[in-house]
Amino acid sequence: MLTTSNTEGGGIASLPIGIASEDPEQVDAARQLAHQLSLPLLNPPLDRSTIALVLNAQRLEIRHPELGSPLFIDFVKGAMGYRRRRGEGRQQPLARAIGLKGGACPDVLDATAGLGRDAFVLASLGCQVLLVEQSPIVRALLDDGLERARQAPETAPVATRMTSIQANAIDWMAKLSAQDLPEVVYLDPMYPERTKSALVKKEMRLLRALVGKSENVFLLLEGALKCARQRVVVKRPRLASPVAGLKPDFAIESKNTRFDVYLTRKRSKTP
């Protein structure tokens, strides 16, 4: 049985993973997903020692007692729904860093897709976004969230501007042909979570475990600078050093976050 690959700290980060279905109508879909992800199909009741990727009538979610609430992706309701309805628009730091001035809507390659939250914001502002996620399990969660968003009238136009693939971003960017190079590459390397919420810490630990060993951030930036036709945007903690000490052309800050912007037209193609 597959286990999460990050054993640092033990606990939830080193448990076996399997697929389960609690809806009889979803059994065939669960079996197909288990085959696709090379995971065992679990039978209820679920073992507390196993992380379960559960397919039910509503969604695909990850469950384990240590998590408390299930982990799933929802672009329609919850925090993302609130953020969409709030409509921060093109003046928010992320949009400014990407270069959304006037009517500009650059195509964006999100090379560290994760749960897709920033990509959804950019798509809601009109960008076409390609999400590259190296973990097949996280990608399955992402695709499930996108499919449900495409079925909801309020989010369907946004979700149709988002496409996900499962790949190593460094390898993927290196193989792109000249006509397929994106205008913008967005990087959000996973960094230590500063929140005091125990649940969020457990979610982050699980995500780190699912993603596995982090991509080399320097190599990600190097590949992105060779790939992006206009700019590379790197999300960092506000007080953190730039990646590999490479000074950006400029940075845009929010309360806890900084977006380092590298204009590829103004610099050599390697850091």
C-alpha positions as CSV (number, residue, x, y, z in Angstrom):
1,M,0.0,0.0,0.0
2,L,1.2,3.5,-0.9
3,T,2.2,5.7,2.0
4,T,2.7,9.4,2.3
5,S,6.3,10.2,1.5
6,N,7.3,12.8,4.0
7,T,8.1,11.0,7.3
8,E,9.4,14.1,9.1
9,G,7.6,14.2,12.4
10,G,5.9,10.9,11.9
11,G,2.1,10.7,12.5
12,I,-0.1,11.6,9.6
13,A,2.8,12.2,7.3
14,S,3.8,8.5,7.2
15,L,0.5,6.7,7.0
16,P,-0.8,4.4,4.2
17,I,-3.3,5.8,1.7
18,G,-6.2,4.2,-0.1
19,I,-9.5,4.9,-2.0
20,A,-12.9,4.4,-0.5
21,S,-16.5,5.0,-1.5
22,E,-19.4,5.5,0.9
23,D,-22.0,5.8,-1.9
24,P,-23.0,2.5,-3.7
25,E,-23.4,4.5,-7.0
26,Q,-19.8,5.7,-6.7
27,V,-18.1,2.3,-6.3
28,D,-17.2,1.9,-10.0
29,A,-15.8,5.4,-10.1
30,A,-13.8,4.8,-6.9
31,R,-12.4,1.6,-8.4
32,Q,-11.4,3.4,-11.6
33,L,-9.8,6.2,-9.5
34,A,-7.9,3.6,-7.4
35,H,-6.6,2.0,-10.6
36,Q,-5.6,5.4,-12.1
37,L,-3.7,6.4,-8.9
38,S,-2.3,2.9,-8.2
39,L,-4.0,2.9,-4.8
40,P,-5.8,0.1,-3.0
41,L,-9.6,0.1,-2.8
42,L,-10.6,0.3,0.9
43,N,-13.7,-1.3,2.4
44,P,-15.7,0.3,5.3
45,P,-15.3,0.7,8.1
46,L,-12.2,2.7,7.5
47,D,-9.1,2.0,9.5
48,R,-7.9,4.9,11.6
49,S,-4.3,4.0,10.6
50,T,-5.0,4.8,6.9
51,I,-5.5,8.1,5.1
52,A,-8.6,7.6,3.0
53,L,-9.4,9.4,-0.3
54,V,-13.2,9.1,-0.1
55,L,-15.5,9.5,-3.1
56,N,-19.1,10.3,-2.1
57,A,-22.1,11.8,-3.9
58,Q,-20.9,15.3,-3.3
59,R,-17.1,15.3,-3.8
60,L,-13.7,13.7,-3.5
61,E,-12.2,14.3,0.0
62,I,-9.3,13.2,2.2
63,R,-10.2,11.8,5.6
64,H,-8.3,10.9,8.7
65,P,-9.1,11.4,12.4
66,E,-6.2,13.7,12.9
67,L,-7.5,16.1,10.3
68,G,-10.7,16.7,12.1
69,S,-12.7,18.0,9.1
70,P,-12.2,16.4,5.6
71,L,-9.8,18.0,3.2
72,F,-11.3,18.9,-0.2
73,I,-11.3,21.6,-2.8
74,D,-14.3,23.9,-3.2
75,F,-14.3,26.8,-5.5
76,V,-18.0,27.5,-5.2
77,K,-18.6,27.9,-1.5
78,G,-16.5,28.5,1.6
79,A,-13.5,30.7,1.6
80,M,-13.1,30.8,-2.2
81,G,-16.8,31.5,-2.7
82,Y,-16.5,34.4,-0.2
83,R,-13.3,35.7,-2.0
84,R,-15.1,35.5,-5.4
85,R,-18.2,37.4,-4.1
86,R,-16.0,40.0,-2.4
87,G,-14.4,40.8,-5.7
88,E,-11.1,42.4,-4.8
89,G,-10.4,42.8,-8.5
90,R,-7.3,43.9,-10.3
91,Q,-6.0,46.1,-7.5
92,Q,-5.2,43.1,-5.2
93,P,-1.4,42.4,-4.9
94,L,-1.5,39.1,-6.8
95,A,-3.2,40.7,-9.8
96,R,-0.8,43.6,-9.8
97,A,2.2,41.2,-9.6
98,I,0.9,39.1,-12.6
99,G,0.5,42.3,-14.7
100,L,-3.3,42.7,-14.9
101,K,-3.3,46.3,-16.1
102,G,-6.2,47.8,-18.0
103,G,-7.7,45.0,-20.0
104,A,-4.6,42.8,-20.1
105,C,-5.2,39.1,-19.3
106,P,-1.9,37.2,-19.8
107,D,-1.9,33.5,-20.0
108,V,-0.4,32.0,-16.8
109,L,1.4,28.8,-16.1
110,D,0.9,28.0,-12.4
111,A,3.9,25.7,-11.9
112,T,3.1,24.8,-8.2
113,A,-0.7,24.4,-8.5
114,G,-1.5,22.8,-5.1
115,L,-5.1,23.5,-4.1
116,G,-5.5,26.0,-7.0
117,R,-6.6,29.0,-4.9
118,D,-4.5,31.6,-6.5
119,A,-5.0,30.1,-10.0
120,F,-8.8,30.4,-9.4
121,V,-8.4,34.1,-8.5
122,L,-6.5,34.8,-11.7
123,A,-9.0,32.9,-13.8
124,S,-11.8,34.9,-12.2
125,L,-10.0,38.0,-13.4
126,G,-9.9,36.7,-17.0
127,C,-6.6,34.8,-17.3
128,Q,-6.2,31.4,-18.9
129,V,-4.4,29.3,-16.4
130,L,-2.6,26.0,-16.8
131,L,-2.1,24.4,-13.5
132,V,0.9,22.0,-13.1
133,E,0.8,19.7,-10.1
134,Q,3.3,17.0,-9.4
135,S,1.2,14.9,-7.0
136,P,-1.4,12.7,-8.7
137,I,-3.5,12.7,-5.5
138,V,-3.6,16.5,-5.2
139,R,-4.3,16.7,-8.9
140,A,-7.3,14.4,-8.4
141,L,-8.6,16.6,-5.7
142,L,-8.0,19.6,-7.9
143,D,-9.8,18.1,-10.9
144,D,-12.8,17.2,-8.7
145,G,-13.0,20.8,-7.4
146,L,-12.8,22.1,-11.0
147,E,-15.5,19.7,-12.3
148,R,-17.9,20.8,-9.6
149,A,-17.1,24.5,-10.3
150,R,-17.9,23.9,-14.0
151,Q,-21.3,22.6,-13.0
152,A,-22.2,25.7,-10.9
153,P,-23.5,28.6,-13.0
154,E,-21.7,31.2,-10.8
155,T,-18.3,29.6,-11.3
156,A,-18.5,27.8,-14.6
157,P,-17.0,30.7,-16.7
158,V,-14.1,30.8,-14.3
159,A,-13.4,27.1,-14.2
160,T,-13.5,26.8,-18.0
161,R,-10.4,29.0,-18.0
162,M,-8.5,26.5,-15.9
163,T,-6.8,23.4,-17.1
164,S,-4.8,21.0,-14.9
165,I,-2.0,18.5,-15.7
166,Q,0.0,16.2,-13.5
167,A,3.7,16.6,-14.2
168,N,7.1,17.6,-12.8
169,A,7.0,21.4,-13.5
170,I,10.8,21.6,-14.1
171,D,10.6,18.9,-16.8
172,W,7.4,20.3,-18.3
173,M,8.7,23.8,-18.7
174,A,11.9,22.5,-20.3
175,K,10.0,20.6,-23.0
176,L,7.7,23.4,-24.1
177,S,8.0,24.6,-27.7
178,A,8.5,28.2,-28.5
179,Q,4.8,28.7,-29.5
180,D,3.6,27.2,-26.2
181,L,5.6,29.4,-23.9
182,P,3.4,31.2,-21.4
183,E,3.4,34.9,-20.9
184,V,3.7,34.5,-17.1
185,V,4.9,31.7,-14.8
186,Y,3.6,31.8,-11.2
187,L,5.5,30.0,-8.4
188,D,4.2,29.4,-4.9
189,P,6.8,27.2,-3.3
190,M,5.4,25.6,-0.1
191,Y,6.9,27.4,2.9
192,P,6.4,26.9,6.6
193,E,2.8,27.7,7.7
194,R,2.8,30.4,10.4
195,T,-0.8,30.1,11.5
196,K,-1.5,29.0,15.0
197,S,-4.4,26.8,13.9
198,A,-3.7,23.2,14.7
199,L,-6.0,22.0,11.9
200,V,-4.3,24.1,9.3
201,K,-0.9,22.8,10.5
202,K,-2.2,19.2,10.0
203,E,-3.5,20.0,6.5
204,M,-0.2,21.5,5.5
205,R,1.7,18.6,6.9
206,L,-0.5,16.2,4.9
207,L,-0.2,18.3,1.7
208,R,3.6,18.2,2.1
209,A,3.5,14.5,2.5
210,L,1.3,14.0,-0.5
211,V,3.4,16.2,-2.7
212,G,6.5,14.5,-1.6
213,K,10.0,16.0,-1.7
214,S,9.7,19.6,-2.7
215,E,10.9,20.7,-6.1
216,N,14.2,22.4,-6.0
217,V,13.0,26.1,-5.8
218,F,16.2,27.4,-7.5
219,L,15.7,25.0,-10.4
220,L,12.0,26.0,-10.6
221,L,12.9,29.6,-10.8
222,E,15.7,28.9,-13.3
223,G,13.2,27.0,-15.5
224,A,10.6,29.6,-15.1
225,L,12.9,32.4,-16.2
226,K,13.7,30.5,-19.4
227,C,10.1,29.7,-20.0
228,A,8.1,32.9,-19.3
229,R,7.8,35.4,-22.2
230,Q,7.0,38.4,-19.9
231,R,7.6,37.7,-16.2
232,V,7.9,35.3,-13.4
233,V,6.1,35.9,-10.1
234,V,7.2,34.1,-6.9
235,K,5.1,34.1,-3.8
236,R,7.1,34.4,-0.6
237,P,6.5,35.2,3.1
238,R,6.8,39.0,3.4
239,L,10.1,38.9,5.3
240,A,11.7,36.0,3.6
241,S,14.8,36.3,1.4
242,P,14.3,36.1,-2.4
243,V,14.8,32.7,-3.9
244,A,18.5,31.8,-4.3
245,G,19.2,35.4,-3.3
246,L,18.2,36.6,-6.8
247,K,16.9,40.1,-6.5
248,P,13.6,40.7,-8.3
249,D,12.9,43.6,-10.6
250,F,10.3,44.7,-8.1
251,A,8.1,43.3,-5.4
252,I,4.5,43.8,-4.3
253,E,3.6,43.3,-0.6
254,S,0.5,42.5,1.3
255,K,0.2,42.0,5.1
256,N,1.9,38.6,5.3
257,T,2.9,37.9,1.7
258,R,5.3,39.3,-0.9
259,F,5.2,38.7,-4.6
260,D,8.7,38.9,-6.2
261,V,8.4,39.9,-9.9
262,Y,11.2,39.0,-12.4
263,L,10.8,40.7,-15.8
264,T,12.2,38.2,-18.3
265,R,12.6,40.8,-21.0
266,K,15.1,42.7,-18.9
267,R,17.4,40.0,-17.7
268,S,19.4,37.0,-18.9
269,K,17.5,33.8,-19.1
270,T,19.3,32.1,-16.2
271,P,19.6,33.3,-12.6
